[in-house]
């Protein structure tokens, strides 16, 4: 029973990391939606000044800002699965149809 606070802390830490990972995934999806929306604009029908703004947005959108783990790896649900689930379990589930 002495370990109960440690178990509680681990569960809370697990869910906090999951929340941040989910937030990172939501940011990535939002970036993709905005970029796709910008690319689907018929900018050739716009005035020259607006065309230059659209081109600049397309250039800046090619390297989106994502949440990262210390600037090394993007923080998303895929990274959460790699970090939190042991390799053996992932191997077992990779063979299932």
ChimeraX attribute file (.defattr): number of C-alpha atoms within 10 A of each C-alpha:
attribute: neighborCount
match mode: 1-to-1
recipient: residues
	/A:1	4
	/A:2	6
	/A:3	8
	/A:4	9
	/A:5	10
	/A:6	10
	/A:7	11
	/A:8	11
	/A:9	11
	/A:10	12
	/A:11	11
	/A:12	12
	/A:13	12
	/A:14	13
	/A:15	11
	/A:16	12
	/A:17	16
	/A:18	19
	/A:19	15
	/A:20	16
	/A:21	23
	/A:22	17
	/A:23	16
	/A:24	20
	/A:25	20
	/A:26	15
	/A:27	18
	/A:28	19
	/A:29	12
	/A:30	12
	/A:31	18
	/A:32	15
	/A:33	12
	/A:34	15
	/A:35	18
	/A:36	13
	/A:37	10
	/A:38	16
	/A:39	15
	/A:40	9
	/A:41	11
	/A:42	10
	/A:43	16
	/A:44	10
	/A:45	9
	/A:46	12
	/A:47	9
	/A:48	11
	/A:49	8
	/A:50	13
	/A:51	15
	/A:52	13
	/A:53	12
	/A:54	19
	/A:55	14
	/A:56	11
	/A:57	15
	/A:58	16
	/A:59	12
	/A:60	12
	/A:61	17
	/A:62	11
	/A:63	9
	/A:64	13
	/A:65	12
	/A:66	17
	/A:67	18
	/A:68	13
	/A:69	12
	/A:70	8
	/A:71	9
	/A:72	7
	/A:73	11
	/A:74	18
	/A:75	24
	/A:76	24
	/A:77	19
	/A:78	12
	/A:79	16
	/A:80	17
	/A:81	14
	/A:82	11
	/A:83	10
	/A:84	11
	/A:85	10
	/A:86	10
	/A:87	11
	/A:88	9
	/A:89	9
	/A:90	12
	/A:91	10
	/A:92	9
	/A:93	9
	/A:94	9
	/A:95	7
	/A:96	6
	/A:97	4
